């Protein structure tokens, strides 16, 4: 049995480790956290926007392509935690699988991606989806378990129609179609124009 003094020392040490970790992560934002994750062994391409600070206990089993967004609350599981129930009879029993997110993908808020899953390029995973199997290229999946709900082509048409009806006059006109801008540049321009967008949306969506 641990003494009260030993317990207190361990608690203080745990608090200090937690504070150090938070201070370390505070120096990064969604466009630079990839630097930290690469040092943990994750393969990450260029021009990504990652809004989580951990890719799980096996970050070296995660590969993320170019121009991907990982939204807040996303969980990437590269191992089967259910093996725990057999730990008494087989303490070393485990199962692992890679997660591959290919170029130009969007993983929505609080989605869960399970081991062995490959997200094909130009795909969208809906918010809250639980992805248990591979996602074909150019596909949108949603639900639990995630199922195909649309192609990227259909999604593009829907977005364009909606945006034509909602876009404020003059909003981000300096961003020209077909020109490759960095994700951070686009986000800075959007942030600078938030007041214009808010005023317009509050008026048309009242």
Backbone as CSV, one residue per row, in Angstrom:
resi,resn,N_x,N_y,N_z,CA_x,CA_y,CA_z,C_x,C_y,C_z
1,UNK,0.846,-1.197,0.000,0.000,0.000,0.000,0.888,1.255,0.000
2,UNK,0.555,2.190,-0.878,1.350,3.408,-0.983,1.063,4.349,0.176
3,UNK,2.117,5.010,0.674,1.923,5.996,1.721,1.304,7.256,1.136
4,UNK,0.741,8.090,2.026,0.122,9.344,1.565,1.142,10.241,0.883
5,UNK,2.378,10.248,1.414,3.425,11.074,0.819,3.782,10.629,-0.580
6,UNK,3.892,9.297,-0.793,4.214,8.759,-2.119,3.104,9.070,-3.106
7,UNK,1.859,8.907,-2.657,0.706,9.200,-3.523,0.706,10.665,-3.939
8,UNK,1.001,11.555,-3.006,1.012,12.990,-3.309,2.110,13.324,-4.317
9,UNK,3.291,12.724,-4.120,4.408,12.977,-5.041,4.039,12.530,-6.456
10,UNK,3.412,11.367,-6.565,3.020,10.856,-7.885,1.953,11.746,-8.518
11,UNK,1.035,12.238,-7.705,-0.004,13.130,-8.224,0.596,14.424,-8.750
12,UNK,1.528,15.007,-7.979,2.180,16.250,-8.401,2.986,16.020,-9.673
13,UNK,3.692,14.877,-9.743,4.479,14.561,-10.946,3.576,14.432,-12.162
14,UNK,2.399,13.819,-11.964,1.443,13.664,-13.073,0.928,15.023,-13.542
15,UNK,0.646,15.922,-12.601,0.178,17.275,-12.950,1.248,18.031,-13.726
16,UNK,2.497,17.901,-13.291,3.606,18.577,-13.970,3.762,18.058,-15.399
17,UNK,3.664,16.731,-15.580,3.763,16.151,-16.936,2.642,16.671,-17.827
18,UNK,1.443,16.755,-17.261,0.297,17.250,-18.027,0.492,18.706,-18.442
19,UNK,0.990,19.537,-17.518,1.238,20.941,-17.835,2.309,21.100,-18.900
20,UNK,3.379,20.300,-18.797,4.437,20.343,-19.812,3.879,20.005,-21.187
21,UNK,3.029,18.975,-21.235,2.437,18.560,-22.503,1.567,19.666,-23.094
22,UNK,0.769,20.319,-22.232,-0.103,21.393,-22.708,0.703,22.592,-23.194
23,UNK,1.787,22.913,-22.492,2.635,24.026,-22.912,3.309,23.725,-24.247
24,UNK,3.718,22.471,-24.432,4.338,22.062,-25.691,3.363,22.225,-26.848
25,UNK,2.133,21.745,-26.651,1.139,21.788,-27.730,0.635,23.201,-27.996
26,UNK,0.719,24.075,-26.999,0.214,25.443,-27.151,0.968,26.233,-28.208
27,UNK,2.179,25.800,-28.558,2.960,26.533,-29.552,2.530,26.218,-30.989
28,UNK,1.626,25.249,-31.137,1.183,24.851,-32.470,-0.250,25.297,-32.728
29,UNK,-0.599,25.433,-34.012,-1.989,25.630,-34.390,-2.369,24.542,-35.394
30,UNK,-3.563,24.654,-35.952,-4.064,23.593,-36.835,-3.247,23.422,-38.115
31,UNK,-2.462,24.444,-38.460,-1.655,24.344,-39.672,-0.216,23.916,-39.394
32,UNK,0.196,23.950,-38.133,1.579,23.601,-37.802,1.707,22.356,-36.929
33,UNK,0.581,21.845,-36.398,0.652,20.678,-35.519,1.223,19.457,-36.246
34,UNK,1.163,19.462,-37.565,1.735,18.349,-38.343,3.216,18.151,-38.020
35,UNK,3.921,19.259,-37.721,5.342,19.151,-37.370,5.519,18.261,-36.144
36,UNK,4.693,18.490,-35.131,4.754,17.706,-33.896,4.383,16.244,-34.161
37,UNK,3.335,16.025,-34.946,2.868,14.663,-35.213,3.871,13.874,-36.059
38,UNK,4.560,14.558,-36.966,5.595,13.871,-37.761,6.707,13.348,-36.864
39,UNK,7.046,14.107,-35.836,8.099,13.668,-34.920,7.682,12.416,-34.140
40,UNK,6.381,12.170,-34.080,5.887,10.964,-33.420,5.814,9.773,-34.369
41,UNK,6.158,10.007,-35.637,6.186,8.915,-36.599,5.084,8.916,-37.630
42,UNK,4.161,9.861,-37.542,3.080,9.938,-38.522,3.592,10.488,-39.846
43,UNK,3.165,9.881,-40.946,3.488,10.415,-42.275,2.365,11.380,-42.676
44,UNK,2.705,12.641,-42.855,1.724,13.666,-43.198,2.219,14.461,-44.386
45,UNK,1.351,14.666,-45.360,1.712,15.420,-46.555,1.717,16.917,-46.298
46,UNK,1.597,17.685,-47.358,1.666,19.140,-47.282,0.276,19.768,-47.267
47,UNK,0.237,21.002,-46.738,-0.969,21.834,-46.807,-2.159,21.175,-46.118
48,UNK,-1.922,20.601,-44.946,-2.996,19.961,-44.182,-3.455,20.863,-43.041
49,UNK,-4.687,20.659,-42.646,-5.279,21.375,-41.511,-5.749,20.321,-40.511
50,UNK,-5.048,20.216,-39.381,-5.329,19.150,-38.417,-5.730,19.797,-37.095
51,UNK,-6.968,19.572,-36.680,-7.514,20.247,-35.502,-7.611,19.344,-34.284
52,UNK,-6.799,18.279,-34.276,-6.654,17.448,-33.081,-5.163,17.391,-32.759
53,UNK,-4.846,17.092,-31.504,-3.457,17.123,-31.076,-2.876,15.742,-30.802
54,UNK,-3.678,14.709,-31.043,-3.189,13.342,-30.864,-3.807,12.451,-31.924
55,UNK,-2.999,11.538,-32.441,-3.486,10.553,-33.416,-3.528,9.166,-32.789
56,UNK,-3.639,9.120,-31.462,-3.748,7.853,-30.765,-2.404,7.324,-30.301
57,UNK,-2.400,6.158,-29.654,-1.163,5.614,-29.081,-0.176,5.067,-30.100
58,UNK,-0.618,4.863,-31.348,0.295,4.381,-32.402,0.282,5.344,-33.584
59,UNK,0.745,6.584,-33.390,0.704,7.570,-34.481,1.529,7.155,-35.691
60,UNK,2.504,6.266,-35.484,3.341,5.776,-36.577,2.579,4.839,-37.518
61,UNK,1.344,4.466,-37.154,0.518,3.630,-38.028,-0.500,4.463,-38.811
62,UNK,-0.368,5.806,-38.724,-1.283,6.703,-39.429,-0.541,7.406,-40.560
63,UNK,-1.159,7.425,-41.734,-0.607,8.162,-42.877,-1.678,9.102,-43.413
64,UNK,-1.306,10.370,-43.562,-2.227,11.397,-44.048,-1.606,12.050,-45.278
65,UNK,-2.367,12.146,-46.355,-1.848,12.692,-47.601,-1.814,14.211,-47.612
66,UNK,-1.773,14.779,-48.811,-1.726,16.227,-48.998,-3.130,16.834,-48.934
67,UNK,-3.199,18.078,-48.475,-4.430,18.875,-48.492,-5.598,18.128,-47.837
68,UNK,-5.395,17.718,-46.597,-6.445,17.044,-45.834,-6.830,17.894,-44.626
69,UNK,-8.078,17.792,-44.225,-8.550,18.418,-42.992,-9.027,17.336,-42.043
70,UNK,-8.543,17.398,-40.810,-9.019,16.524,-39.741,-9.699,17.441,-38.728
71,UNK,-11.014,17.356,-38.606,-11.786,18.278,-37.785,-11.675,17.943,-36.292
72,UNK,-12.113,18.861,-35.419,-12.037,18.614,-33.973,-12.794,17.356,-33.558
73,UNK,-12.262,16.652,-32.567,-12.953,15.493,-32.007,-12.774,14.193,-32.759
74,UNK,-12.060,14.215,-33.883,-11.850,12.980,-34.655,-10.978,12.013,-33.855
75,UNK,-11.350,10.735,-33.883,-10.581,9.699,-33.195,-10.097,8.671,-34.216
76,UNK,-8.792,8.414,-34.204,-8.204,7.409,-35.091,-7.732,6.242,-34.220
77,UNK,-8.335,5.086,-34.423,-7.988,3.920,-33.610,-7.221,2.922,-34.464
78,UNK,-5.957,2.701,-34.126,-5.114,1.789,-34.896,-4.933,0.445,-34.200
79,UNK,-5.724,0.197,-33.156,-5.655,-1.104,-32.493,-7.054,-1.509,-32.030
80,UNK,-7.245,-2.801,-31.810,-8.522,-3.329,-31.341,-8.480,-3.438,-29.822
81,UNK,-9.099,-2.478,-29.138,-9.082,-2.465,-27.683,-9.847,-3.609,-27.056
82,UNK,-10.730,-4.253,-27.829,-11.514,-5.357,-27.291,-10.680,-6.544,-26.839
83,UNK,-9.419,-6.600,-27.296,-8.537,-7.696,-26.883,-8.320,-7.710,-25.378
84,UNK,-8.624,-6.601,-24.727,-8.441,-6.494,-23.276,-9.167,-7.616,-22.525
85,UNK,-10.340,-8.027,-22.998,-11.131,-9.011,-22.246,-10.450,-10.377,-22.188
86,UNK,-9.444,-10.591,-23.056,-8.726,-11.862,-23.045,-7.363,-11.745,-22.358
87,UNK,-7.101,-10.592,-21.716,-5.763,-10.340,-21.187,-5.382,-11.282,-20.045
88,UNK,-6.350,-11.816,-19.312,-6.032,-12.751,-18.236,-5.460,-14.046,-18.788
89,UNK,-6.067,-14.555,-19.855,-5.606,-15.828,-20.412,-4.480,-15.661,-21.421
90,UNK,-4.408,-14.466,-22.058,-3.366,-14.222,-23.060,-2.931,-12.762,-22.973
91,UNK,-2.039,-12.441,-22.016,-1.689,-11.037,-21.721,-1.129,-10.246,-22.897
92,UNK,-0.488,-10.905,-23.854,0.140,-10.166,-24.956,-0.756,-10.037,-26.184
93,UNK,-1.964,-10.581,-26.126,-2.845,-10.598,-27.295,-3.259,-9.188,-27.706
94,UNK,-2.970,-8.822,-28.948,-3.335,-7.515,-29.483,-3.559,-7.634,-30.992
95,UNK,-4.178,-6.610,-31.576,-4.340,-6.542,-33.029,-4.216,-5.089,-33.461
96,UNK,-3.463,-4.866,-34.518,-3.225,-3.508,-35.005,-3.564,-3.399,-36.490
97,UNK,-3.805,-2.176,-36.951,-4.043,-1.927,-38.365,-3.720,-0.489,-38.715
98,UNK,-3.204,-0.274,-39.910,-2.904,1.080,-40.372,-4.182,1.839,-40.697
99,UNK,-4.070,3.152,-40.633,-5.108,4.031,-41.154,-4.461,4.922,-42.198
100,UNK,-4.989,4.890,-43.393,-4.484,5.714,-44.493,-5.558,6.699,-44.929
101,UNK,-5.246,7.979,-44.870,-6.133,9.030,-45.366,-5.419,9.664,-46.544
102,UNK,-5.902,9.416,-47.741,-5.192,9.850,-48.938,-5.465,11.323,-49.253
103,UNK,-4.904,11.814,-50.356,-4.924,13.242,-50.674,-6.342,13.828,-50.756
104,UNK,-6.433,15.089,-50.314,-7.626,15.910,-50.500,-8.871,15.288,-49.864
105,UNK,-8.769,14.955,-48.580,-9.905,14.398,-47.842,-10.310,15.324,-46.706
106,UNK,-11.573,15.239,-46.338,-12.097,15.975,-45.192,-12.712,14.968,-44.230
107,UNK,-12.203,14.943,-42.989,-12.739,14.051,-41.965,-13.519,14.906,-40.979
108,UNK,-14.838,14.732,-40.938,-15.719,15.607,-40.177,-15.623,15.438,-38.675
109,UNK,-16.153,16.412,-37.977,-16.070,16.498,-36.518,-16.549,15.218,-35.826
110,UNK,-15.725,14.738,-34.903,-16.055,13.590,-34.034,-16.235,12.271,-34.799
111,UNK,-15.744,12.208,-36.024,-15.760,10.923,-36.742,-14.781,9.966,-36.077
112,UNK,-15.053,8.665,-36.207,-14.181,7.617,-35.672,-13.752,6.730,-36.830
113,UNK,-12.439,6.553,-36.967,-11.916,5.689,-38.023,-11.211,4.516,-37.363
114,UNK,-11.622,3.306,-37.724,-11.130,2.104,-37.070,-9.920,1.507,-37.790
115,UNK,-9.226,0.559,-37.159,-7.982,0.005,-37.726,-8.180,-0.623,-39.106
116,UNK,-7.164,-0.474,-39.938,-7.168,-1.113,-41.241,-7.960,-0.382,-42.306
117,UNK,-8.432,0.824,-42.012,-9.278,1.569,-42.952,-8.432,2.467,-43.848
118,UNK,-8.805,2.533,-45.106,-8.165,3.398,-46.101,-9.219,4.347,-46.664
119,UNK,-8.999,5.642,-46.486,-9.910,6.658,-47.023,-9.357,7.097,-48.378
120,UNK,-10.072,6.798,-49.447,-9.603,7.120,-50.787,-9.519,8.613,-51.023
121,UNK,-8.730,9.044,-52.007,-8.550,10.474,-52.274,-9.864,11.157,-52.645
122,UNK,-9.922,12.464,-52.365,-11.078,13.297,-52.726,-12.367,12.809,-52.075
123,UNK,-12.280,12.415,-50.806,-13.443,11.885,-50.100,-13.774,12.722,-48.874
124,UNK,-15.019,12.589,-48.422,-15.501,13.279,-47.231,-16.096,12.252,-46.276
125,UNK,-15.681,12.325,-45.010,-16.289,11.507,-43.954,-17.144,12.440,-43.100
126,UNK,-18.423,12.160,-43.023,-19.346,13.039,-42.321,-19.105,13.095,-40.833
127,UNK,-19.557,14.169,-40.207,-19.412,14.343,-38.761,-20.073,13.193,-38.009
128,UNK,-19.354,12.645,-37.021,-19.901,11.584,-36.196,-19.920,10.210,-36.835
129,UNK,-19.418,10.087,-38.052,-19.426,8.787,-38.734,-18.470,7.818,-38.045
130,UNK,-18.804,6.544,-38.087,-17.919,5.492,-37.598,-17.517,4.659,-38.808
131,UNK,-16.253,4.810,-39.215,-15.791,4.201,-40.466,-15.134,2.861,-40.156
132,UNK,-15.777,1.794,-40.610,-15.316,0.441,-40.314,-14.693,-0.256,-41.515
133,UNK,-14.833,0.364,-42.710,-14.291,-0.261,-43.924,-13.775,0.818,-44.867
134,UNK,-13.040,0.411,-45.889,-12.431,1.359,-46.813,-13.472,2.257,-47.474
135,UNK,-13.055,3.505,-47.721,-13.903,4.471,-48.424,-13.350,4.643,-49.829
136,UNK,-14.136,4.341,-50.877,-13.633,4.482,-52.245,-13.288,5.926,-52.581
137,UNK,-12.405,6.147,-53.548,-12.069,7.511,-53.964,-13.309,8.290,-54.397
138,UNK,-13.298,9.594,-54.113,-14.373,10.460,-54.590,-15.726,10.148,-53.994
139,UNK,-15.763,9.779,-52.712,-17.006,9.334,-52.084,-17.267,10.100,-50.803
140,UNK,-18.542,10.287,-50.478,-18.936,10.852,-49.193,-19.623,9.763,-48.396
141,UNK,-19.155,9.556,-47.157,-19.779,8.559,-46.283,-20.247,9.234,-45.005
142,UNK,-21.299,8.673,-44.413,-21.827,9.199,-43.163,-22.573,8.090,-42.450
143,UNK,-22.784,8.266,-41.156,-23.580,7.316,-40.392,-22.751,6.376,-39.551
144,UNK,-23.458,5.470,-38.874,-22.828,4.515,-37.967,-23.473,3.143,-38.166
145,UNK,-22.785,2.230,-38.866,-21.485,2.430,-39.525,-21.646,3.291,-40.777
146,UNK,-20.546,3.906,-41.189,-20.587,4.833,-42.323,-20.956,4.122,-43.611
147,UNK,-21.847,4.730,-44.362,-22.263,4.221,-45.667,-22.190,5.345,-46.692
148,UNK,-22.028,4.977,-47.959,-21.957,5.974,-49.038,-23.293,6.694,-49.166
149,UNK,-23.231,8.028,-49.198,-24.461,8.802,-49.371,-24.435,9.654,-50.637
150,UNK,-23.255,9.827,-51.223,-23.158,10.697,-52.395,-21.787,10.539,-53.030
151,UNK,-21.692,10.950,-54.300,-20.378,11.062,-54.924,-19.874,12.485,-54.738
152,UNK,-18.586,12.676,-54.931,-18.026,14.018,-54.831,-18.613,14.936,-55.897
153,UNK,-18.860,14.399,-57.100,-19.442,15.203,-58.172,-20.817,15.741,-57.798
154,UNK,-21.658,14.886,-57.224,-22.988,15.315,-56.789,-22.890,16.349,-55.664
155,UNK,-21.962,16.120,-54.779,-21.752,17.035,-53.650,-21.306,18.408,-54.130
156,UNK,-20.399,18.440,-55.126,-19.911,19.705,-55.667,-21.062,20.519,-56.263
157,UNK,-21.931,19.873,-57.021,-23.072,20.555,-57.633,-23.975,21.152,-56.554
158,UNK,-24.255,20.365,-55.511,-25.111,20.828,-54.424,-24.500,22.043,-53.729
159,UNK,-23.194,21.976,-53.440,-22.517,23.097,-52.775,-22.557,24.358,-53.626
160,UNK,-22.263,24.214,-54.918,-22.222,25.385,-55.796,-23.587,26.064,-55.867
161,UNK,-24.648,25.262,-55.968,-26.002,25.842,-56.027,-26.324,26.599,-54.738
162,UNK,-25.977,25.981,-53.622,-26.262,26.600,-52.330,-25.449,27.883,-52.143
163,UNK,-24.157,27.836,-52.527,-23.284,28.995,-52.340,-23.676,30.154,-53.240
164,UNK,-24.155,29.862,-54.423,-24.621,30.926,-55.311,-25.746,31.719,-54.663
165,UNK,-26.561,31.024,-53.863,-27.688,31.688,-53.208,-27.277,32.383,-51.910
166,UNK,-26.156,31.980,-51.323,-25.778,32.481,-50.002,-24.585,33.433,-50.000
167,UNK,-23.779,33.424,-51.033,-22.522,34.184,-51.004,-22.763,35.693,-50.939
168,UNK,-22.128,36.366,-49.966,-22.258,37.824,-49.895,-21.585,38.485,-51.101
169,UNK,-22.124,39.565,-51.597,-21.481,40.277,-52.709,-20.062,40.700,-52.346
170,UNK,-19.103,40.359,-53.201,-17.717,40.744,-52.991,-16.931,39.846,-52.065
171,UNK,-17.563,38.809,-51.491,-16.900,37.961,-50.502,-15.796,37.109,-51.135
172,UNK,-14.559,37.309,-50.686,-13.380,36.546,-51.135,-13.218,36.519,-52.656
173,UNK,-13.547,37.641,-53.291,-13.420,37.685,-54.746,-11.963,37.638,-55.192
174,UNK,-11.021,37.921,-54.259,-9.607,37.880,-54.616,-9.068,36.443,-54.698
175,UNK,-9.840,35.488,-54.223,-9.436,34.084,-54.343,-9.991,33.543,-55.655
176,UNK,-9.117,33.367,-56.615,-9.547,33.009,-57.958,-9.671,31.498,-58.139
177,UNK,-10.729,31.019,-58.806,-10.884,29.589,-59.077,-9.696,29.049,-59.871
178,UNK,-9.253,27.853,-59.515,-8.165,27.218,-60.242,-6.776,27.567,-59.737
179,UNK,-6.677,28.590,-58.870,-5.382,28.972,-58.316,-5.164,28.192,-57.020
180,UNK,-3.958,27.635,-56.829,-3.680,26.860,-55.627,-3.186,27.784,-54.514
181,UNK,-4.014,27.944,-53.489,-3.644,28.719,-52.306,-3.394,27.750,-51.157
182,UNK,-2.556,28.158,-50.217,-2.340,27.319,-49.034,-3.587,27.377,-48.153
183,UNK,-3.807,26.311,-47.388,-4.970,26.259,-46.500,-4.929,27.393,-45.485
184,UNK,-3.730,27.734,-44.988,-3.623,28.802,-43.995,-3.969,30.159,-44.613
185,UNK,-3.587,30.386,-45.884,-3.913,31.651,-46.556,-5.428,31.788,-46.713
186,UNK,-6.079,30.707,-47.137,-7.533,30.754,-47.307,-8.215,31.023,-45.979
187,UNK,-7.736,30.357,-44.914,-8.357,30.544,-43.603,-8.172,31.970,-43.101
188,UNK,-6.999,32.547,-43.336,-6.776,33.937,-42.920,-7.725,34.886,-43.641
189,UNK,-7.935,34.651,-44.933,-8.843,35.510,-45.695,-10.289,35.345,-45.203
190,UNK,-10.671,34.112,-44.885,-12.019,33.881,-44.368,-12.203,34.568,-43.016
191,UNK,-11.202,34.466,-42.160,-11.280,35.084,-40.833,-11.426,36.596,-40.943
192,UNK,-10.678,37.196,-41.886,-10.728,38.641,-42.074,-12.090,39.110,-42.580
193,UNK,-12.834,38.195,-43.196,-14.127,38.570,-43.783,-15.315,38.068,-42.967
194,UNK,-15.082,37.637,-41.727,-16.147,37.041,-40.923,-17.305,37.993,-40.653
195,UNK,-17.004,39.268,-40.407,-18.084,40.208,-40.098,-19.029,40.382,-41.281
196,UNK,-18.445,40.452,-42.492,-19.264,40.564,-43.698,-20.136,39.319,-43.867
197,UNK,-19.536,38.149,-43.690,-20.279,36.902,-43.854,-21.386,36.794,-42.812
198,UNK,-21.052,37.110,-41.562,-22.062,37.001,-40.493,-23.256,37.898,-40.766
199,UNK,-22.988,39.155,-41.105,-24.079,40.113,-41.358,-24.981,39.611,-42.484
200,UNK,-24.356,39.079,-43.533,-25.118,38.598,-44.689,-25.952,37.372,-44.323
201,UNK,-25.338,36.407,-43.635,-26.048,35.171,-43.298,-27.175,35.414,-42.307
202,UNK,-26.950,36.309,-41.350,-28.005,36.612,-40.391,-29.210,37.259,-41.092
203,UNK,-28.939,37.957,-42.173,-30.011,38.610,-42.913,-30.795,37.610,-43.768
204,UNK,-30.084,36.722,-44.474,-30.787,35.825,-45.409,-31.276,34.540,-44.760
205,UNK,-30.719,34.191,-43.588,-31.134,32.936,-42.921,-31.898,33.197,-41.640
206,UNK,-32.522,34.359,-41.547,-33.258,34.716,-40.321,-34.521,33.873,-40.178
